[in-house]
Amino acid sequence: MPAPELVLQIGHGNEIYAVAFAPDGRTLAAGGSEPSVRIWDANTGELRRILAQNPTTALAFAPDGGVLACAGEGEVTLWEPRSGKRQATLTGHCGSVPALAFSPDGKLLACASEGQWFGHEMMCAKGGEVQLWDVAAARRRQVLGKSRTQKLALTWSPDGKVLAVGSSDNAVRLWDLSTGQPQRKVLRHKELRTIAFSADGRTLASGGEDGVRLWDVQTMKLRGTLRADEITSVVFAPAGGQLAAGGRTALLLYDLATGKRLAVLEKGASDTGVSSIAFSPDGSTLARGSNRFLGPGSLKLWDLRARKLKKLIAGSDPHGIAALAFSPDGASLFTAGGIHEHLGDVRRWDAATGALKDILTQTKYPVGSLTRSADGTVLAAPVGAELHSWDADTARRKRAVTLDECFALAPDGRSLAVADDEGVIRLVDLETGKVQRSFKRQANVMAFAPVGRCLAVGSGRGLSLWDAERAEMQWQTGSPAFDVFPGLAFSPGGRFLAANTIRWKGTHGQDRVRVWETATGNELHAFDVDDAPESIAFSPDEGILAVATSLEEDAEAYKEERPRAEVQLWDTRSWRLRHRLGCRSEEVKNLTFSPDGKLLAATHGDPTATLWDPRRGTVLHTLEDAAGVITCLAFAPDGKKLAAGNHDGWVTVWQAATARLLATLRILPPANLVAASKEWITFTPEGYYAASPGATKFIRWREGDRVLPARAYAATFRRPHRVARSLHLRRDGTP
């Protein structure tokens, strides 16, 4: 028997776009805007498994339950749901795939694509279409309905001979699969969103602006209309007789024989609308997913015989990690983040054991950044309208300072430069809170040099360098003026200063990266970029300047699948471009060099991060986070470990040289949104864990198809020393 697997019982953190029952009636899959699909036990409401999947737009189980198809942006992934193994990825779809449907015999999978547009031009040569795939061979067999209209909905007739396709032109076309041609007559429904065949194949339902329309398939004539408000999901009961419809404001149940509304199962506000519904195979249960924007998505299971809610699988507000930083000795790992619009905090973790040491500060709003002084001794974070700071070794709190426009932390961490909206920059002592000196200068971005007392100030008037100790300007850029935006970076030795700038010609602006010699103010190099750089970083030896930027997008770029973002690596000795590291992702952020300069890491706004060899310009490793979008990175001071935070409250710690996962730290959901959660768990890939006392209620073990309570394997796997052993690396970086 395979080893038991740890499964944390945490609900969906955001909108749910799709739900699907497996043929066994007990397995329920749900996915949405999060980069994962959760598989639930519909009887107990317990989470069985999480599949690492890009944001999900549609789900479908094969008729025998052996395959789960998950659709997203440009691709469909086939999973074996019992083992959680990825079977195949079906690529080549243009844009989002909003609908999936297996043929009744399970041999074919129909996938609808919306296409992508650049202005009025289709970005993909394929456009909106329906692709038919051979499931066993994972091979595209046929393409239907290729056109400029988005394909929004699919449903097979029960005999598998007809495929109905709903499109953005508000038309439903019935395709005869024996000929590969659509029937001449087209069904129309304003603001069409969803379609479904009845169990006997005689009726087709379409959902749209005015409710549900019922069509006679043989005559292609309208039988009747079930009035409702903006229907987005419709499904027939497996045995016939009833139809469920979900929309912007309600979940409804109808009697097909009479057309009467049997029940209003739910009625709610427009921001909590019903996004997807599914009948259990025996027709006794109706599952629905919610569509709460920027909030946790819930699953509800309705008992249709009693017409009452039998189980609520509540969502969980994700505690996002926005920033990470190690202490100078590597003993502590600091995290900053919070729950959207509710709570924020800065936490200190024991980097050797994975245990949560303390919560340094709490606030009503998420904490979005952490700033470390150049010598690493002081850590600062904006908390509401104040800046809080701590000694990085002892976590002793320093004086809070009121913030306005922007700030910069001095290299020794003893003082802080703060700019206000009246054009005054003040230098504040962090121990006493007293203003040491001030001078007049407008600023929208500032940075201290890593050595000395030089302060760079950027604004709409250009860039200037100041001696902060004396409040004297050392130099400033001349005309014509340009704006300086966030993206100001000194090289580690203070020799160079790079800035993200834009020069305006009327309403048109040209983004440009400029580099100056700090001592003289001489501009050494400048180059244009397609878009404002997401990140700028110098290598530790100052020999490389790395700049991450998105590339200009056009229809041809999409058709030819060109890189959509890149990292440019410049040699600071010759100012020649060494390498262009292209990425298919839309963004590259958080450029971070390892302390020895041998590795360069970056995030991509998805569940991956890339590790490059900056000297050769080659990809070494791709880190994949099974839990969510990676938002931040931090190398340990010795460079042996790399920590990655994500938007769902997870921090993964990796061996930097090999990209081997060492452990995962998880902030567990709070009981309410009044105080920050003190519950946590840290676990290894093998399942050994250390946790707070209250973490037990979140822990379950999956053993085959069974989900067991925490106590079943606590004696075997609750081993803090095994977690510490996994996090410990020798001097050579090996376990």
Secondary structure, DSSP 8 states (H G I E B T S, - for coil): ----EEEE-----S-EEEEEE-TTSSEEEEEESSSEEEEEETTT--EEEEEE-S--SEEEE-TTSS-EEEE-EEEEEEEETTTTEEEEEEEEEEEE--EEEE-TTSSEEEEEE---EETTEESSSS-EEEEEEETTTTEEEEEEEEESS-EEEEEE-TTSSEEEEEETTSEEEEEETTTTEE-S--EE-TT--EEEE-TTSSEEEEEETTEEEEEETTTTEEEEEEE-S-EEEEEE-TTSSEEEEEESSEEEEEETTT--EEEEEEE--GGG-EEEEEE-TTSSEEEEEE--TTS---EEEEETTTTEEEEEE-----EEEEEEEE-TTSSEEEEEEEETTTEEEEEEEETTT--EEEEEEEESS-----EE-TTS-EEEEEETTEEEEEETTT--B---EE-SSEEEE-TTSSEEEEE-TTSEEEEEETTT--EEEEEE---SEEEE-SSTTEEEEEETTEEEEEETTTTEEEEE--SS--EEEEEEEE-TTSSEEEEEEEEEETTEEEEEEEEEETTT--EEEEEE-SS--SEEEE-TTS-EEEEEEE----HHHHHTT--SEEEEEEETTT--EEEEEEESSS--EEEEE-TTSS-EEEE-SSSEEEEEETTTTEEEEEEE-SSS-EEEEEE-TTSSEEEEEETTSEEEEEETTTTEEEEEEEE---SSSSS----EEEE-TTS-EEE-GGGGGGEEEEETTEEEEGGGTHHHHB-HHHHHHHH---TTS--
